[in-house]
């Protein structure tokens, strides 16, 4: 009892003088205005800004964090024998309430508000550790660093609480953002990479836009890396898709950059025709017969301009023919258009009046030589042209609305072939028996930098949702470094429709994915550029140095429970230090991220100019 009273007398620092919602003002005892206190020979840091304080209300212990302090003059000071002016000063703390102690330990939130004159105490070592204990009994700890203001206090976070959530890692270039990302997953993989159930049930996919993680040992050595490139003449690695994957109208619409109202329905009709053709016993012959019918329909047309436009599409489908001088022959060289009669002719014979003569035209005969291209994209382009001819003939679509989607696909289908391999046998293992895959997009063009992550994420999310809807044993973590590259709502390089479609896809993953065991980790220099819907759905935040005011405001809107001191610290955080806030911890904390071995670090070090100049 004597020891408890002695402890209380030393740890007691003042009393509550004002309660305004979550904000409480505490008047500090004049004897407790020194920087440190002594307790059984141990030096204890006295209460100050960014420290924790305990307010006792009966048997209830309420925990708050000091946001600021100020002084006022004690106007009723009556001791005339005072030795200095400091004794006439009252020190007042501004405290924001954070949580309380219960039978379960420290809990975030407010169930009770303090009363005026409630006594306030420093936290002892055990209470301080309890506030910073972030691992539940049924979870396992992951050490990520130490408290910035208490170097001896290691920070452990529950693995399930952290990785079964959407994570945001934000910070300006050079602040340690990528290092933190690498540290988190290096610690996780190092701990579990030899666990058979982990290898079986956990999948991690990282999109790397700058080639920071594609080295042999970056993060971990045991991984699958896809080094994609549109710059080299020969493809490096290629992502494997089944033909059935891309026959999904939504996925193919992504690939073709199709608009919602006109081009997407057109693609849907084309894919239906494609599936119907290939399901026929003699799919190629079926296609040829329909092709012949289309030629007859065009040669019967009276609209010259539209007819020659459709003939251009049909000519692009059939294989080229060359004369003895290796000059390509125009497949419609043998026909003319009689302007007066508004009718096609073959050697003076009117074709609409004599439809049997159409079978004698060069274009009609060339259909016998047609074979499907081996390349899937080229084959689909043929079907798109074919469907466009039919739609224009039947007045179902206008050429100027549909042709752009085919032109877009045609313009970069060679680049697609360099990074995507499409199989028909239904056998493709994206993971190649690995639990961690990296897609390196450093050498791809801008269009594919935006398209590939969407294609792969859409495919893996759909597969995971289908296969894991009941058992819920498997998890998929999608990691996007430099996330503003594909999740920005402010990009002006693309149409609004395409941008909306891309954002909606990832917004669906972040809103609905948790139910199916799919989680996002996004790292970015510019959180203000990323869709506010995505930012608002994040559960845990690692905030490195942020200088731009728009970025700080974007974070402030999302993390309403982050204290004032932490917000004001964001522009001046040193490299390697971050503020962690979210569901995985009870209170926001400032942490120095623990070092990882150099071989596992991301390849993003700033060049040392002096070493290269002298």
LOMIMI-999094 format. One record per residue (C-alpha): residue in three letters; z negated, y, x. Coordinates in steps of 0.2 Angstrom, whole numbers, plus 5000, padded with zeros to 4 digits. Each point is the difference from the previous one (the first is absolute). Example, Ala and Ser with C-alpha at 12.3 -4.5 7.8 and 13.67 -1.06 7.14 Angstrom:
<nodes>
<'ala', <4961, 4978, 5062>> <'ser', <5003, 5017, 5006>> 
</nodes>
This chain:
<nodes>
<'unk', <5000, 5000, 5000>> <'unk', <4995, 5012, 5014>> <'unk', <5017, 4996, 5009>> <'unk', <5010, 5003, 4984>> <'unk', <4991, 5017, 4998>> <'unk', <5003, 5004, 5018>> <'unk', <5018, 4996, 4998>> <'unk', <5002, 5010, 4984>> <'unk', <4992, 5015, 5008>> <'unk', <5013, 4999, 5014>> <'unk', <5015, 4996, 4990>> <'unk', <4997, 5012, 4986>> <'unk', <5010, 5015, 5003>> <'unk', <4999, 5010, 4984>> <'unk', <5001, 5001, 4981>> <'unk', <5013, 5003, 4986>> <'unk', <5002, 5018, 4994>> <'unk', <5016, 4999, 4990>> <'unk', <5011, 4987, 4991>> <'unk', <5017, 5005, 4995>> <'unk', <5009, 4984, 4995>> <'unk', <5004, 4990, 5016>> <'unk', <4995, 5014, 5011>> <'unk', <4982, 5002, 5004>> <'unk', <4991, 5013, 5011>> <'unk', <4985, 4995, 5011>> <'unk', <4988, 5012, 5008>> <'unk', <4995, 4993, 5017>> <'unk', <4982, 5000, 5006>> <'unk', <4998, 5013, 5014>> <'unk', <4993, 4987, 5012>> <'unk', <5016, 4990, 4998>> <'unk', <5012, 5013, 5007>> <'unk', <5002, 4993, 5017>> <'unk', <5015, 4990, 5006>> <'unk', <4991, 4983, 5003>> <'unk', <4984, 4992, 4994>> <'unk', <4989, 4987, 5009>> <'unk', <4994, 4984, 4992>> <'unk', <4991, 4987, 5010>> <'unk', <5008, 5006, 5016>> <'unk', <5017, 4999, 4992>> <'unk', <5011, 5016, 4999>> <'unk', <5007, 5002, 4982>> <'unk', <5014, 5013, 4997>> <'unk', <4994, 5012, 4987>> <'unk', <5009, 5004, 4984>> <'unk', <5016, 5010, 5002>> <'unk', <5017, 5002, 4992>> <'unk', <5009, 4984, 4998>> <'unk', <4983, 4990, 5000>> <'unk', <4993, 4990, 4986>> <'unk', <4984, 5004, 4990>> <'unk', <4989, 4989, 4989>> <'unk', <4993, 5008, 4984>> <'unk', <4985, 4991, 4992>> <'unk', <4998, 5001, 4981>> <'unk', <4986, 4988, 4996>> <'unk', <5006, 4983, 5006>> <'unk', <5018, 5005, 5000>> <'unk', <5008, 5005, 5017>> <'unk', <5015, 5011, 4998>> <'unk', <5012, 5003, 5015>> <'unk', <5009, 5016, 5004>> <'unk', <5011, 5007, 5014>> <'unk', <4997, 5017, 5007>> <'unk', <5015, 5011, 4997>> <'unk', <4993, 5016, 5007>> <'unk', <4985, 5011, 5003>> <'unk', <4994, 5018, 5000>> <'unk', <4984, 5010, 5003>> <'unk', <4991, 5012, 4989>> <'unk', <4985, 5011, 5004>> <'unk', <4983, 4995, 4994>> <'unk', <4995, 5016, 4991>> <'unk', <4983, 4993, 4995>> <'unk', <4995, 4995, 5018>> <'unk', <4982, 5006, 5002>> <'unk', <4994, 4993, 5017>> <'unk', <4998, 5016, 5010>> <'unk', <4996, 4990, 5016>> <'unk', <5018, 4992, 5001>> <'unk', <5007, 4998, 5018>> <'unk', <5018, 5003, 4997>> <'unk', <5012, 5005, 4987>> <'unk', <5007, 4982, 4997>> <'unk', <4984, 4997, 4989>> <'unk', <5006, 5013, 4988>> <'unk', <5016, 4990, 4997>> <'unk', <5004, 4987, 4987>> <'unk', <5013, 4987, 5003>> <'unk', <5010, 4994, 4985>> <'unk', <5011, 4985, 5000>> <'unk', <5015, 4997, 4988>> <'unk', <5001, 4982, 4996>> <'unk', <5013, 4990, 4991>> <'unk', <4993, 4984, 4991>> <'unk', <5009, 4984, 5005>> <'unk', <4990, 4985, 4994>> <'unk', <4984, 4991, 4998>> <'unk', <4990, 4985, 5006>> <'unk', <4998, 4986, 4988>> <'unk', <4994, 4982, 5002>> <'unk', <5018, 4996, 5006>> <'unk', <4999, 5013, 5014>> <'unk', <5009, 5016, 5000>> <'unk', <5012, 5004, 4986>> <'unk', <5013, 5014, 4998>> <'unk', <4998, 5011, 4985>> <'unk', <4987, 5009, 4990>> <'unk', <4989, 4993, 4987>> <'unk', <4985, 5012, 5002>> <'unk', <5000, 5019, 5005>> <'unk', <4985, 5006, 5010>> <'unk', <4987, 5012, 4993>> <'unk', <4994, 5017, 5007>> <'unk', <4986, 4997, 5013>> <'unk', <5005, 4981, 5004>> <'unk', <4996, 4997, 5018>> <'unk', <5015, 4997, 5012>> <'unk', <4999, 4989, 5016>> <'unk', <5011, 4995, 5015>> <'unk', <5007, 4983, 4999>> <'unk', <4992, 4987, 5012>> <'unk', <5011, 4988, 5010>> <'unk', <4999, 4986, 4988>> <'unk', <5005, 5012, 4985>> <'unk', <5014, 5008, 5011>> <'unk', <5007, 4983, 5003>> <'unk', <4999, 4995, 4982>> <'unk', <5010, 5015, 4995>> <'unk', <5013, 4995, 5013>> <'unk', <5000, 4981, 4995>> <'unk', <5017, 4998, 4993>> <'unk', <5002, 4981, 4999>> <'unk', <4995, 4991, 4985>> <'unk', <4991, 4983, 5001>> <'unk', <5015, 4990, 4995>> <'unk', <5012, 5009, 5012>> <'unk', <5003, 5000, 5019>> <'unk', <4998, 5015, 5012>> <'unk', <5014, 5008, 5009>> <'unk', <4994, 5012, 5015>> <'unk', <5012, 5015, 5001>> <'unk', <4990, 5012, 5010>> <'unk', <4984, 5010, 5001>> <'unk', <4993, 5016, 4991>> <'unk', <5005, 5015, 5008>> <'unk', <4983, 5009, 4999>> <'unk', <4990, 4984, 5003>> <'unk', <5009, 4991, 5014>> <'unk', <4988, 4985, 5000>> <'unk', <5004, 4996, 4981>> <'unk', <5015, 4988, 4999>> <'unk', <5010, 5001, 4984>> <'unk', <5004, 4984, 4992>> <'unk', <5011, 4999, 4984>> <'unk', <5002, 4985, 4988>> <'unk', <5016, 4991, 5003>> <'unk', <5003, 4997, 4981>> <'unk', <4995, 5017, 4995>> <'unk', <5012, 5008, 5012>> <'unk', <5016, 4989, 5000>> <'unk', <4999, 4995, 4982>> <'unk', <5004, 5018, 4996>> <'unk', <5013, 5014, 5003>> <'unk', <4997, 5009, 5016>> <'unk', <5006, 5017, 5005>> <'unk', <5000, 5005, 5019>> <'unk', <5004, 5019, 5002>> <'unk', <5001, 5011, 5015>> <'unk', <5011, 5011, 5010>> <'unk', <5010, 4993, 5015>> <'unk', <4989, 4996, 5015>> <'unk', <4984, 4999, 4989>> <'unk', <4998, 4982, 5002>> <'unk', <5007, 4994, 4983>> <'unk', <5011, 4986, 5006>> <'unk', <4986, 4995, 5012>> <'unk', <4989, 4998, 4985>> <'unk', <5013, 4990, 4991>> <'unk', <5002, 4988, 5015>> <'unk', <4981, 4999, 5002>> <'unk', <4997, 4995, 4982>> <'unk', <5012, 4986, 5000>> <'unk', <4997, 4994, 5018>> <'unk', <4982, 4997, 4996>> <'unk', <5005, 4991, 4984>> <'unk', <5013, 4989, 5008>> <'unk', <4990, 4996, 5015>> <'unk', <4986, 4994, 4990>> <'unk', <5010, 4989, 4987>> <'unk', <5016, 4995, 5009>> <'unk', <4993, 4983, 5004>> <'unk', <4994, 4997, 4982>> <'unk', <5012, 4988, 4991>> <'unk', <4996, 5007, 4982>> <'unk', <5003, 5018, 5007>> <'unk', <5017, 4995, 5007>> <'unk', <5005, 4991, 4984>> <'unk', <4994, 5013, 4987>> <'unk', <5001, 5017, 5009>> <'unk', <5017, 5009, 5003>> <'unk', <5001, 5017, 5009>> <'unk', <5017, 5010, 5001>> <'unk', <5001, 5016, 5010>> <'unk', <5015, 5012, 4999>> <'unk', <5002, 5009, 5017>> <'unk', <5011, 5015, 5000>> <'unk', <4998, 5005, 5018>> <'unk', <4999, 4984, 5009>> <'unk', <4981, 5002, 5004>> <'unk', <4995, 4982, 4996>> <'unk', <5015, 4989, 5005>> <'unk', <4994, 4996, 5018>> <'unk', <4994, 4983, 5005>> <'unk', <4982, 5003, 4998>> <'unk', <4998, 5016, 4988>> <'unk', <4986, 4996, 4988>> <'unk', <5001, 4981, 5004>> <'unk', <5012, 4989, 5009>> <'unk', <5003, 4987, 4987>> <'unk', <5012, 5009, 4987>> <'unk', <5017, 5000, 4994>> <'unk', <5010, 5016, 5004>> <'unk', <5017, 5004, 4992>> <'unk', <5008, 5013, 5012>> <'unk', <5014, 5007, 4988>> <'unk', <5014, 5011, 5007>> <'unk', <5015, 5009, 4993>> <'unk', <5004, 5007, 5017>> <'unk', <5005, 4985, 5009>> <'unk', <5017, 4992, 4996>> <'unk', <4993, 4983, 4999>> <'unk', <4984, 4997, 4989>> <'unk', <4984, 4997, 5008>> <'unk', <4988, 4992, 4987>> <'unk', <5005, 4999, 4981>> <'unk', <4989, 4999, 4985>> <'unk', <5004, 4984, 4990>> <'unk', <5002, 5002, 4981>> <'unk', <5006, 4987, 4988>> <'unk', <5015, 5005, 4990>> <'unk', <4989, 4997, 4984>> <'unk', <4989, 5014, 5007>> <'unk', <5013, 5013, 5000>> <'unk', <5007, 4995, 4983>> <'unk', <4985, 5008, 4992>> <'unk', <5007, 5016, 4992>> <'unk', <4985, 5010, 5006>> <'unk', <5001, 4995, 5018>> <'unk', <5018, 5002, 5001>> <'unk', <4999, 5017, 4992>> <'unk', <4989, 5004, 5014>> <'unk', <5013, 4994, 5013>> <'unk', <5014, 5009, 4991>> <'unk', <4990, 5016, 4997>> <'unk', <5004, 5000, 4982>> <'unk', <4996, 5013, 4987>> <'unk', <4990, 4994, 4985>> <'unk', <5010, 5005, 4985>> <'unk', <5018, 4995, 5005>> <'unk', <5001, 4991, 5016>> <'unk', <4986, 4988, 4998>> <'unk', <5007, 4993, 4983>> <'unk', <5017, 4998, 5009>> <'unk', <4992, 4990, 5014>> <'unk', <4991, 4989, 4987>> <'unk', <5016, 4996, 4991>> <'unk', <5008, 4996, 5017>> <'unk', <4986, 4988, 5005>> <'unk', <5001, 4992, 4984>> <'unk', <5019, 4997, 5002>> <'unk', <4997, 4994, 5018>> <'unk', <4987, 4987, 4994>> <'unk', <5011, 4994, 4986>> <'unk', <5015, 4998, 5012>> <'unk', <4990, 4990, 5013>> <'unk', <4992, 4989, 4986>> <'unk', <5018, 4995, 4995>> <'unk', <5006, 4983, 5007>> <'unk', <5014, 5008, 5008>> <'unk', <4993, 5018, 5003>> <'unk', <5015, 5006, 5011>> <'unk', <5013, 4994, 4988>> <'unk', <4991, 5008, 4985>> <'unk', <4999, 5017, 5010>> <'unk', <5019, 4998, 5004>> <'unk', <5004, 4998, 4982>> <'unk', <4990, 5015, 4995>> <'unk', <5008, 5009, 5014>> <'unk', <5018, 4996, 4994>> <'unk', <4995, 5006, 4982>> <'unk', <4994, 5017, 5007>> <'unk', <5016, 5002, 5009>> <'unk', <5010, 4997, 4984>> <'unk', <4988, 5013, 4991>> <'unk', <5003, 5013, 5013>> <'unk', <5019, 4998, 5001>> <'unk', <5001, 5002, 4981>> <'unk', <4991, 5017, 5001>> <'unk', <5009, 5017, 4996>> <'unk', <4987, 5011, 5009>> <'unk', <5009, 5001, 5017>> <'unk', <4985, 5009, 5009>> <'unk', <4987, 4988, 4994>> <'unk', <5011, 4985, 5003>> <'unk', <5004, 5004, 5018>> <'unk', <4981, 5003, 5002>> <'unk', <4996, 4983, 4994>> <'unk', <5014, 4992, 5010>> <'unk', <4992, 5007, 5016>> <'unk', <4984, 4991, 4995>> <'unk', <5009, 4984, 4997>> <'unk', <5010, 5002, 5016>> <'unk', <4984, 5002, 5010>> <'unk', <4994, 4982, 4994>> <'unk', <5015, 4990, 5005>> <'unk', <5003, 4995, 5019>> <'unk', <5012, 5011, 5009>> <'unk', <5018, 4995, 5004>> <'unk', <5010, 5005, 5015>> <'unk', <5018, 5001, 5004>> <'unk', <5009, 4994, 5016>> <'unk', <4995, 5016, 5009>> <'unk', <4981, 4998, 4995>> <'unk', <5001, 5014, 4988>> <'unk', <4990, 4997, 4984>> <'unk', <5011, 4998, 4984>> <'unk', <4995, 5009, 4985>> <'unk', <4997, 4987, 4986>> <'unk', <5007, 5011, 4987>> <'unk', <5016, 5005, 5010>> <'unk', <5011, 4991, 4987>> <'unk', <4995, 5009, 4985>> <'unk', <5004, 5018, 4993>> <'unk', <4993, 5011, 4986>> <'unk', <5013, 5007, 4988>> <'unk', <4993, 5017, 4995>> <'unk', <5011, 5002, 4985>> <'unk', <4995, 4984, 4992>> <'unk', <4983, 5000, 5008>> <'unk', <5002, 4982, 5005>> <'unk', <5000, 4989, 5016>> <'unk', <5016, 4992, 5005>> <'unk', <5005, 4986, 5012>> <'unk', <5018, 5001, 5006>> <'unk', <5004, 5011, 4985>> <'unk', <4991, 4988, 4987>> <'unk', <4987, 5008, 4990>> <'unk', <4984, 4990, 5002>> <'unk', <4991, 5005, 4984>> <'unk', <5015, 4994, 4990>> <'unk', <5002, 4985, 5011>> <'unk', <4982, 4994, 5005>> <'unk', <5007, 4983, 5006>> <'unk', <5008, 5010, 5014>> <'unk', <4983, 5006, 5007>> <'unk', <4998, 4982, 5007>> <'unk', <5015, 5004, 5012>> <'unk', <4991, 5015, 5007>> <'unk', <4995, 4999, 5018>> <'unk', <4982, 5005, 4996>> <'unk', <4998, 4986, 4987>> <'unk', <5007, 4987, 5012>> <'unk', <4988, 5005, 5013>> <'unk', <4985, 4994, 4990>> <'unk', <5005, 4982, 5005>> <'unk', <4994, 5005, 5018>> <'unk', <4983, 5007, 4995>> <'unk', <4984, 4992, 5006>> <'unk', <4982, 5007, 4999>> <'unk', <4994, 5009, 5015>> <'unk', <4987, 4991, 5010>> <'unk', <4989, 5015, 5001>> <'unk', <4990, 5003, 4985>> <'unk', <5001, 5019, 4999>> <'unk', <5019, 5000, 5002>> <'unk', <5001, 4987, 4986>> <'unk', <4989, 5010, 4989>> <'unk', <5010, 5016, 5003>> <'unk', <5016, 4990, 4994>> <'unk', <4990, 4996, 4984>> <'unk', <4995, 5018, 4998>> <'unk', <5018, 5006, 5001>> <'unk', <5005, 4987, 4988>> <'unk', <4986, 5005, 4988>> <'unk', <5005, 5018, 5002>> <'unk', <5018, 4996, 4995>> <'unk', <4995, 4991, 4985>> <'unk', <4987, 5014, 4994>> <'unk', <5013, 5013, 5002>> <'unk', <5013, 4990, 4991>> <'unk', <4988, 4997, 4986>> <'unk', <4994, 5019, 5000>> <'unk', <4982, 4994, 5004>> <'unk', <4998, 5010, 5015>> <'unk', <5009, 5015, 5009>> <'unk', <5006, 4998, 5018>> <'unk', <4992, 5015, 5007>> <'unk', <4982, 4994, 4994>> <'unk', <5002, 4983, 5007>> <'unk', <5011, 5001, 5016>> <'unk', <4986, 5009, 5010>> <'unk', <4989, 4985, 5000>> <'unk', <5014, 4988, 5007>> <'unk', <5005, 5013, 5013>> <'unk', <4981, 5002, 5006>> <'unk', <4999, 4981, 5001>> <'unk', <5017, 4999, 5009>> <'unk', <4996, 5014, 5012>> <'unk', <4985, 4991, 5008>> <'unk', <5002, 4982, 4996>> <'unk', <5004, 4997, 5019>> <'unk', <4984, 5007, 5004>> <'unk', <4992, 4989, 4987>> <'unk', <5008, 4985, 5008>> <'unk', <4992, 5004, 5016>> <'unk', <4982, 4999, 4993>> <'unk', <5001, 4988, 4985>> <'unk', <5006, 4982, 5000>> <'unk', <5003, 4993, 4983>> <'unk', <4999, 4981, 4997>> <'unk', <5006, 4990, 4985>> <'unk', <4990, 4984, 5004>> <'unk', <4984, 5008, 4993>> <'unk', <4991, 4996, 5017>> <'unk', <4992, 5016, 5008>> <'unk', <4983, 5002, 5009>> <'unk', <4997, 5018, 5002>> <'unk', <4983, 4996, 5009>> <'unk', <5007, 4987, 5012>> <'unk', <4983, 4991, 4999>> <'unk', <4991, 5016, 5005>> <'unk', <4986, 5009, 4991>> <'unk', <5005, 5017, 5007>> <'unk', <5018, 5007, 5000>> <'unk', <5006, 5017, 5007>> <'unk', <5017, 5008, 4994>> <'unk', <5005, 5012, 5014>> <'unk', <5011, 5013, 4993>> <'unk', <5001, 5011, 5015>> <'unk', <5019, 4997, 5003>> <'unk', <5006, 5001, 4982>> <'unk', <5008, 5014, 4992>> <'unk', <4991, 5012, 4988>> <'unk', <5007, 4992, 4984>> <'unk', <4994, 4982, 5005>> <'unk', <4983, 5007, 5006>> <'unk', <4997, 5004, 4982>> <'unk', <5009, 4985, 4992>> <'unk', <4994, 4985, 5010>> <'unk', <4981, 5003, 4997>> <'unk', <5004, 5002, 4981>> <'unk', <5010, 4984, 5000>> <'unk', <4988, 4989, 5010>> <'unk', <4985, 5007, 4990>> <'unk', <5008, 4997, 4984>> <'unk', <5005, 4982, 5004>> <'unk', <4983, 4995, 5008>> <'unk', <4990, 5009, 4986>> <'unk', <5010, 4991, 4986>> <'unk', <4999, 4983, 5009>> <'unk', <4981, 5002, 5003>> <'unk', <4997, 5006, 4982>> <'unk', <5009, 4985, 4993>> <'unk', <4992, 4987, 5011>> <'unk', <4982, 5007, 5001>> <'unk', <4997, 5006, 4982>> <'unk', <4988, 4986, 4996>> <'unk', <4992, 4992, 5015>> <'unk', <4998, 5017, 5009>> <'unk', <4996, 4992, 5017>> <'unk', <5014, 5009, 5010>> <'unk', <5000, 5018, 5005>> <'unk', <5014, 5011, 5006>> <'unk', <4997, 5016, 5010>> <'unk', <5014, 5012, 5002>> <'unk', <4997, 5013, 5014>> <'unk', <5011, 5015, 5001>> <'unk', <4999, 5011, 5016>> <'unk', <5007, 5018, 4998>> <'unk', <5000, 4997, 4981>> <'unk', <5006, 5017, 4997>> <'unk', <5017, 4994, 5005>> <'unk', <5002, 4990, 4984>> <'unk', <4986, 5006, 4989>> <'unk', <5004, 5018, 5000>> <'unk', <5003, 5009, 4983>> <'unk', <5007, 5016, 5010>> <'unk', <5015, 4992, 5008>> <'unk', <5016, 5009, 4997>> <'unk', <5012, 4987, 5008>> <'unk', <5002, 4989, 4985>> <'unk', <5002, 5002, 4981>> <'unk', <4986, 5002, 4989>> <'unk', <5004, 4984, 4991>> <'unk', <5000, 4990, 5016>> <'unk', <4984, 5008, 5006>> <'unk', <4991, 4997, 4983>> <'unk', <5005, 4982, 5000>> <'unk', <4993, 4997, 5018>> <'unk', <4984, 5009, 4996>> <'unk', <4998, 4991, 4983>> <'unk', <5002, 4983, 5009>> <'unk', <4986, 5003, 5013>> <'unk', <4989, 5009, 4986>> <'unk', <5001, 4984, 4990>> <'unk', <4995, 4990, 5015>> <'unk', <4985, 5011, 5004>> <'unk', <4995, 5001, 4981>> <'unk', <5003, 4982, 4995>> <'unk', <5000, 4991, 5017>> <'unk', <4981, 4998, 5001>> <'unk', <5000, 4987, 4985>> <'unk', <5012, 4989, 5010>> <'unk', <4992, 5002, 5017>> <'unk', <5013, 5012, 5007>> <'unk', <4993, 5015, 5009>> <'unk', <5007, 5015, 5009>> <'unk', <4995, 5009, 5017>> <'unk', <5009, 5016, 5003>> <'unk', <4999, 5011, 5015>> <'unk', <5007, 5017, 5000>> <'unk', <5000, 5017, 5009>> <'unk', <5003, 5009, 4984>> <'unk', <4990, 4994, 4985>> <'unk', <5006, 5016, 4990>> <'unk', <5018, 4993, 5000>> <'unk', <4995, 4983, 4993>> <'unk', <5000, 4997, 4981>> <'unk', <4984, 5006, 4993>> <'unk', <5000, 4984, 4989>> <'unk', <5000, 4989, 5015>> <'unk', <4986, 5011, 5009>> <'unk', <4989, 5000, 4985>> <'unk', <5000, 4981, 4999>> <'unk', <4994, 4997, 5018>> <'unk', <4983, 4992, 5001>> <'unk', <4995, 5004, 5018>> <'unk', <5004, 5014, 5012>> <'unk', <5000, 5002, 5019>> <'unk', <5003, 5019, 5003>> <'unk', <5004, 5005, 5017>> <'unk', <5004, 5018, 5005>> <'unk', <5010, 5010, 4987>> <'unk', <5005, 5018, 5004>> <'unk', <5012, 5004, 4986>> <'unk', <4991, 5008, 4985>> <'unk', <5011, 4991, 4987>> <'unk', <4995, 4983, 5008>> <'unk', <4981, 5004, 4999>> <'unk', <5002, 5006, 4982>> <'unk', <5009, 4984, 4995>> <'unk', <4986, 4990, 5008>> <'unk', <4987, 5011, 4991>> <'unk', <5007, 4997, 4983>> <'unk', <5000, 4981, 5002>> <'unk', <4983, 4998, 5008>> <'unk', <4989, 5011, 4990>> <'unk', <4984, 4992, 5007>> <'unk', <5004, 5005, 5018>> <'unk', <4987, 5013, 5005>> <'unk', <5003, 5017, 5005>> <'unk', <4996, 4998, 5019>> <'unk', <5012, 4985, 5001>> <'unk', <5014, 5011, 4993>> <'unk', <4997, 5014, 5011>> <'unk', <5000, 4988, 5015>> <'unk', <5017, 4993, 4997>> <'unk', <5010, 5013, 5010>> <'unk', <4989, 4998, 5015>> <'unk', <4997, 4982, 5001>> <'unk', <5002, 4993, 5018>> <'unk', <5013, 4987, 5003>> <'unk', <4994, 4983, 4996>> <'unk', <4987, 5006, 4988>> <'unk', <5002, 4999, 4981>> <'unk', <4991, 5002, 4984>> <'unk', <4999, 4984, 4989>> <'unk', <4998, 5001, 4982>> <'unk', <5003, 4989, 4985>> <'unk', <4994, 4985, 4991>> <'unk', <4996, 4990, 5016>> <'unk', <4986, 5011, 5004>> <'unk', <4986, 5009, 4990>> <'unk', <5001, 5017, 5009>> <'unk', <5014, 5009, 5010>> <'unk', <4997, 4998, 5019>> <'unk', <5007, 5006, 5016>> <'unk', <5005, 4986, 5012>> <'unk', <5006, 4999, 5017>> <'unk', <5013, 4985, 4999>> <'unk', <4996, 4986, 5012>> <'unk', <5012, 4997, 5014>> <'unk', <5012, 4985, 5000>> <'unk', <5007, 4992, 5015>> <'unk', <5015, 5009, 5007>> <'unk', <5012, 4986, 4997>> <'unk', <4997, 5001, 4981>> <'unk', <5002, 5019, 4999>> <'unk', <5015, 5008, 4991>> <'unk', <5014, 5006, 5011>> <'unk', <4998, 5019, 4996>> <'unk', <4991, 5008, 5015>> <'unk', <5005, 5018, 5003>> <'unk', <5010, 5002, 5016>> <'unk', <4991, 5006, 5015>> <'unk', <5011, 5014, 5007>> <'unk', <4991, 5004, 5016>> <'unk', <5000, 4982, 5006>> <'unk', <5019, 5000, 4997>> <'unk', <5003, 5017, 5008>> <'unk', <4990, 4998, 5016>> 
</nodes>
